Amino acid sequence: MARSDDVRRQNRKLVLTALRRRGALSRTDLTTMTGLSASTVSAIAAALVSEGVLLESRDGDVGAARRGRPQVTLTPNPDIAKVGVVNLSLNSITVALVDYAGGIIAEQTTELQTWPATGGELVAEIGAMLRRQLQSSAGSGGKLMDISMSVQGVTDAAGEKMLWAPIIRERNIAFGPALTDAFDVPVSLANDCTMLAEALRWTDPGHYGGDFAAILLSYGIGMGLYLKGQPFSGSHSSAAEFGHMAHIPYGALCRCGRRGCIEAYAGDYAIWRNAMGMPDTAAPAFSIDATVFAELAERAREAAGVEREAFHTAGRAIGFGLNNLFSLIDPVPIAFVGPGAKVFDLIEPEIRNAISGTAGWDGAQELNIRCYPEEHPLILQGCAMTSLLRLDAEVFSGGETRGLSQTSAA
């Protein structure tokens, strides 16, 4: 019986995953995509519809090219549950509610000074924002059942604590348990770059389905890494700290307090520091205004000088870092995300030259790199998918739908 239940859960998960990826499918399409028999898909679909997890519709455009009567399509029921999404970044908290079909119910961003804030203050603000959204959206999206949170820093492997972040003075903040206590739902905490990679994997699975790296070029330098279709993390922390790999031993001062990190040459503050002719021992600026950085890039594009060289220095640091990474895992597709993607034209030549010049690899010029200037929508999408997939696997694959109501949990 236990084995039969495991098979049933796995088959239900296959169906839900296929629908999660495509949004609306007929039973025939599900049979093709999952490899399950038509009778198995039919039985699973009937059960999920009766439980309220899926909805049936004849209004979809599935099989528009086919002749005859339109097929019934299945979609996730947006009103069976909702999840909370939280992103903590430099001087900003974004909170959103997402329904089970992936639609955004509510979203709000609050500006606050993160560096002096305590963990308790941040948890209180996040909790207050979530409660306001739950109250204002009562009756929409069903019950709150999960929360995913991303932070601009290092998290523990268990997904409970923020161990360290350059944006907050306090360390070892247990956001996960605190929010679980406040809302009585599972909470997972992850590095924001991991969420970027998760979003790309679902946005473009054809390109980001196996090995790839998402590198955030923003306030700092971070990486989300997938190997063989699975997210990479350390045994004790989120790891993949690309920005804090050593570039030049005992070199420029980094925000992390160490010297010679890639970020100390390629972060926005590092580019600004070099362009201003400041010594690399100068304390990193806490933040660089976006307008100031854009003006710096324009001067670099207009003429050769210290500004252009600062961007070239950043490109070389990133290129040497990628070369080291490729020495371990072989070259993988790269996604550059965030404000740094807007200046890719200034750093790309040195990135490719650094890789080919040190590795002797002829493919550096053909290295697949794509740019995504806006990181926040991807981070939120990655968090939402993390929670929704967990509901698919741990709740609805087992038919655990009893007790779900159409009202919000406060």
RASUL-V620395 format. One line per field, one symbol per residue. ss: DSSP state (~ for helix, > for strand, _ for the rest). phi: phi as a letter, one per 20 degrees, with the letter a starting at -180 (. if undefined). psi: psi as a letter, one per 40 degrees, with the letter a starting at -180 (. if undefined). A space follows every 10 residues. Layout:
ss->???
phi->???
psi->???
This chain:
ss->_~~~~~~~~~ ~~~~~~~~~~ ~~__>>~~~~ ~~~~___~~~ ~~~~~~~~~~ ___>>>>___ __________ __>>>>____ >>>>>>>>>_ _>>>>>>>>_ ___>>>>>>> >_______~~ ~~~~~~~~~~ ~~~~~~____ __>>>>>>>> >__>>>____ _>>>______ __>_~~~~~~ ~~~__>>>>> >~~~~~~~~~ ~~~_______ _>>>>>>___ >>>>>>>__> >_____>___ _~~~_>____ __>_____>_ >_~~~~_~~~ ~~~~~_____ _________~ ~~~~~~~~~~ ~~___~~~~~ ~~~~~~~~~~ ~~~~~~~~~_ __>>>>>_~~ ~~~~~~~~~~ ~~~~~~~~~_ _~~~~~__>> >>___~~~~~ ~~~~~~~~~~ ~~~~_~~~__ __________
phi->.fffffffff fffgffffff fdnbbeffff fffeneffff ffffffffff enfdddbdef dfmgeeenfg efddcfefee abcdcccdcg lbcdcbdcff eneeebbbcd ebffgefegf ffffffffff ffffffdgnd mmefcacccd ceredfffmd defabfecff dleefggfff ffclcfccdb fffffgffff fefbffeded eacddedbgc ccbdcdclmc febefcbfll egfdffdcgl effdffnecn fgffddfgff fffffemeff efffffbdgf ffffffffff ffbfrfffff ffffffffff ffgffffecm fcgcdecogf ffdgfedggf fffffffeem efegfegfcc dcfdefffff fffffgffff fgeddffeme dfnfdedfed
psi->dddddddddd dddddddddd dddhiidddd ddddeiiddd dddddddddd eediiiieei ehfdeiiahi ihihihheed iiiihhhhah fihhhihhid eeihdihihh hihddeiidd dddddddddd ddddddeheh eaiheihhhi igahiidefd ihdiieehdi ifhgdcdddd ddefiihihi iddddddddd dddgdddfeb hihhhhgbda hihhhhhfei hhiideidaf gdeeihdhhf bihideeiie iddedeiddd dddddefiie eihhidihhd dddddddddd ddiiaddddd dddddddddd ddddddddei iiihhhiadd defdddeddd ddddddddef heeddehhhi hgdhdddddd dddddddddd dddecedefg ehehieiih.
